[in-house]
Amino acid sequence: MKVAVIGGGVGGLAVAYELRKPALSGRPAPEVTVYEAQSRFGGNADTVNFSFGKGPQGEIRRWVDLGVNDFNTAAYNDIMTVMKAIGFEEGVDYRPLEDTTSYYTGDGSTFFTDNATPWWGTGMAPTLKASVDDFMSTAGADGDNPKYIDYTLEQYIDERSGERKWDPQLGPRVIYPRVNGMYFTSAELGPRRMPFYAVMHYYKIQEGAGGDPARRMYFVGGASHWIQTLTAYMAKRMGVRLVSGFSAAVAREGDGWTVIDSADGARRETADTVVIATHANDGLRLLKTPPPGVAPIMASIRYETAVSVAHVDARLLPVDQNAWCTYNIVIHEPGAVALKPYVINYVCNRHQNDAENPDYNRFGLPMFFLSINPHQPIRESMVLKDDNGTPAFAYLHHNVFDFACMKAQHDIEPLQGAAGLYFAGGWTHGSGLHEECWQQGMQVAGAILKRFENAEAPAPAVPDKAAFLAARLRETAAG
Ligand SMILES: Cc1cc2nc3c(=O)[nH]c(=O)nc-3n(C[C@H](O)[C@H](O)[C@H](O)COP(=O)(O)OP(=O)(O)OC[C@H]3O[C@@H](n4cnc5c(N)ncnc54)[C@H](O)[C@@H]3O)c2cc1C
């Protein structure tokens, strides 16, 4: 059996890895090719390397993640299993990051920090802090309660505030701004109108709400180091064929599929089974013969484009440097219009709290930042450049995790496998975090392997939407 996986982000790599796992113990496994349009694998995991020039002890080299940058070892169980298998180790390849957050208004007049040691009055007011902590445990527990499946975040906070005695500032000053910094939020809907369920998928898995406390890690050398380690292992040890620079289109021909290089149509390969592991909008374009029912589901997924810029422009941070944290969240004043999609500013020096460079954060060495959708323009001269002089920025896309997406995730499942076609990647599973992409990869690979082994593939039994999404979240967030 030949399987073509289209898209070499973590969603596609997960399917390929899981499909070839039997080969590691000498058992038969399908032939697997991953086709990636770009010259590198990893999709939203994209690292830029650069130099700050010569320091007293030689060149000061750093790196910055433009997209994917952290993970939580307390919840990313399947990713942890893979990391262990490929020899990706804590302390060497990934390390704990400083998990602190500041909140500040765009003019810098208001700011406070969370989790950070309050310094010179920068801490969050105790009543607000108590409400944030209570929200995390209460909403974390409610995040898989089917009662709240159709609630917006604002409806949930309004309904629970009286009983839980939450500070009226909880939503406007902390939760809504924080959610506006999550990559799957829509500018059009704004954080208040996001589904409560969707928000809690992220909070539970990434930030440990209502479960085991998060142990958030950064990738030493950036997320691309993880992808490179993974792909090297898959190519050398598992026999996965990895083809980059191949923007694929697929068409059903006879009993199988043809994979066509859409650049010129000349390169053509065949496959028995195809896995679309691109974003849904790209998938719609590349899938020339969608089975009945598939296209409307894919078309219901909306995407936001964000610009991610690495720079040294401190004007984007709180005016008081004592309030600078790893994550810095701009508060949109109540009634403000023109919300951007996700807005967040990282102090990279804190994020890469890197023992390898113990002198790095000392006085005098440059602080640098990553802004996703900067709320103020950044001067060109302050944008970091990579070793080739290319400015360190990228346009990133991610699906909006709205009510339509929740419905699509449910509705696509019974169509998995029709005409030998499957779907994976961020839009198909929860908030599309690495761990969720990996779980989808395991499910899709499991179904294909059953067919490969000629086992009767049982028709997937998909419960109603609330039970389905809640079960997935419970499974992913279980420590
Ligand atoms: C700013 C940002 C920060 C994030 N931070 C984190 C984080 O810290 N931790 C985390 O777990 N998750 C994070 N995420 C979520 C992240 O997107 C997912 O974890 C994951 O990377 C999504 O993987 P994917 O494979 O679905 O999509 P992608 O990574 O986007 O990969 C899709 C791939 O398909 C390729 N492709 C498209 N069309 C074709 C074609 N025709 N032929 C061949 N290839 C094609 C693309 O080039 C791309 O490489 C973040 C997302 C964003 C946007």
The ligand as an SDF file (V2000), in Angstrom:
LIG
                    3D

 53 58  0  0  0  0  0  0  0  0999 V2000
    1.7270   32.0320   15.8490 C   0  0  0  0  0  0  0  0  0  0  0  0
    1.4560   30.6070   16.2080 C   0  0  0  0  0  0  0  0  0  0  0  0
    2.0350   30.0780   17.3410 C   0  0  0  0  0  0  0  0  0  0  0  0
    1.7880   28.7610   17.6950 C   0  0  0  0  0  0  0  0  0  0  0  0
    2.4120   28.2800   18.8050 N   0  0  0  0  0  0  0  0  0  0  0  0
    2.2420   26.9810   19.1350 C   0  0  0  0  0  0  0  0  0  0  0  0
    2.9800   26.4350   20.2100 C   0  0  0  0  0  0  0  0  0  0  0  0
    3.7860   27.1310   20.8350 O   0  0  0  0  0  0  0  0  0  0  0  0
    2.7890   25.1170   20.5230 N   0  0  0  0  0  0  0  0  0  0  0  0
    1.9290   24.3280   19.8020 C   0  0  0  0  0  0  0  0  0  0  0  0
    1.7870   23.1450   20.1280 O   0  0  0  0  0  0  0  0  0  0  0  0
    1.2370   24.8230   18.7730 N   0  0  0  0  0  0  0  0  0  0  0  0
    1.3630   26.1260   18.4210 C   0  0  0  0  0  0  0  0  0  0  0  0
    0.6870   26.6440   17.3500 N   0  0  0  0  0  0  0  0  0  0  0  0
   -0.2650   25.7910   16.6410 C   0  0  0  0  0  0  0  0  0  0  0  0
    0.4350   25.1380   15.4330 C   0  0  0  0  0  0  0  0  0  0  0  0
   -0.0790   25.7250   14.2680 O   0  0  0  0  0  0  0  0  0  0  0  0
    0.2380   23.6590   15.4570 C   0  0  0  0  0  0  0  0  0  0  0  0
    0.8440   23.1400   16.6260 O   0  0  0  0  0  0  0  0  0  0  0  0
    0.8400   22.9280   14.2640 C   0  0  0  0  0  0  0  0  0  0  0  0
    2.0870   23.4630   13.9190 O   0  0  0  0  0  0  0  0  0  0  0  0
   -0.0880   22.9130   13.0970 C   0  0  0  0  0  0  0  0  0  0  0  0
    0.3810   21.9140   12.2410 O   0  0  0  0  0  0  0  0  0  0  0  0
   -0.2820   21.5800   10.8600 P   0  0  0  0  0  0  0  0  0  0  0  0
    0.5060   20.4540   10.3010 O   0  0  0  0  0  0  0  0  0  0  0  0
   -1.7490   21.4210   10.9870 O   0  0  0  0  0  0  0  0  0  0  0  0
   -0.1130   22.9070    9.9570 O   0  0  0  0  0  0  0  0  0  0  0  0
    1.1910   23.6210    9.4370 P   0  0  0  0  0  0  0  0  0  0  0  0
    2.2550   23.5840   10.4410 O   0  0  0  0  0  0  0  0  0  0  0  0
    0.7680   24.9540    8.9430 O   0  0  0  0  0  0  0  0  0  0  0  0
    1.6350   22.7170    8.1920 O   0  0  0  0  0  0  0  0  0  0  0  0
    0.8950   22.6130    6.9880 C   0  0  0  0  0  0  0  0  0  0  0  0
    1.9040   22.3810    5.8700 C   0  0  0  0  0  0  0  0  0  0  0  0
    1.2110   22.0770    4.6410 O   0  0  0  0  0  0  0  0  0  0  0  0
    2.0190   22.5920    3.5860 C   0  0  0  0  0  0  0  0  0  0  0  0
    1.2150   22.6780    2.3510 N   0  0  0  0  0  0  0  0  0  0  0  0
    0.1810   23.5140    2.0590 C   0  0  0  0  0  0  0  0  0  0  0  0
   -0.2860   23.2730    0.8170 N   0  0  0  0  0  0  0  0  0  0  0  0
    0.4720   22.2600    0.3130 C   0  0  0  0  0  0  0  0  0  0  0  0
    0.4630   21.5410   -0.9230 C   0  0  0  0  0  0  0  0  0  0  0  0
   -0.3950   21.8230   -1.9010 N   0  0  0  0  0  0  0  0  0  0  0  0
    1.3610   20.5520   -1.1070 N   0  0  0  0  0  0  0  0  0  0  0  0
    2.2620   20.2370   -0.1370 C   0  0  0  0  0  0  0  0  0  0  0  0
    2.3020   20.8840    1.0560 N   0  0  0  0  0  0  0  0  0  0  0  0
    1.4150   21.8690    1.2810 C   0  0  0  0  0  0  0  0  0  0  0  0
    2.4670   23.9410    4.1290 C   0  0  0  0  0  0  0  0  0  0  0  0
    3.5720   24.4540    3.4180 O   0  0  0  0  0  0  0  0  0  0  0  0
    2.7830   23.5880    5.5780 C   0  0  0  0  0  0  0  0  0  0  0  0
    4.1400   23.2540    5.7580 O   0  0  0  0  0  0  0  0  0  0  0  0
    0.9200   27.9520   16.9280 C   0  0  0  0  0  0  0  0  0  0  0  0
    0.3350   28.4830   15.7680 C   0  0  0  0  0  0  0  0  0  0  0  0
    0.6060   29.8010   15.4080 C   0  0  0  0  0  0  0  0  0  0  0  0
   -0.0340   30.3320   14.1620 C   0  0  0  0  0  0  0  0  0  0  0  0
  1  2  1  0
  2  3  1  0
  2 52  2  0
  3  4  2  0
  4  5  1  0
  4 50  1  0
  5  6  2  0
  6  7  1  0
  6 13  1  0
  7  8  2  0
  7  9  1  0
  9 10  1  0
 10 11  2  0
 10 12  1  0
 12 13  2  0
 13 14  1  0
 14 15  1  0
 14 50  1  0
 15 16  1  0
 16 17  1  0
 16 18  1  0
 18 19  1  0
 18 20  1  0
 20 21  1  0
 20 22  1  0
 22 23  1  0
 23 24  1  0
 24 25  2  0
 24 26  1  0
 24 27  1  0
 27 28  1  0
 28 29  2  0
 28 30  1  0
 28 31  1  0
 31 32  1  0
 32 33  1  0
 33 34  1  0
 33 48  1  0
 34 35  1  0
 35 36  1  0
 35 46  1  0
 36 37  1  0
 36 45  1  0
 37 38  2  0
 38 39  1  0
 39 40  1  0
 39 45  2  0
 40 41  1  0
 40 42  2  0
 42 43  1  0
 43 44  2  0
 44 45  1  0
 46 47  1  0
 46 48  1  0
 48 49  1  0
 50 51  2  0
 51 52  1  0
 52 53  1  0
M  END
$$$$
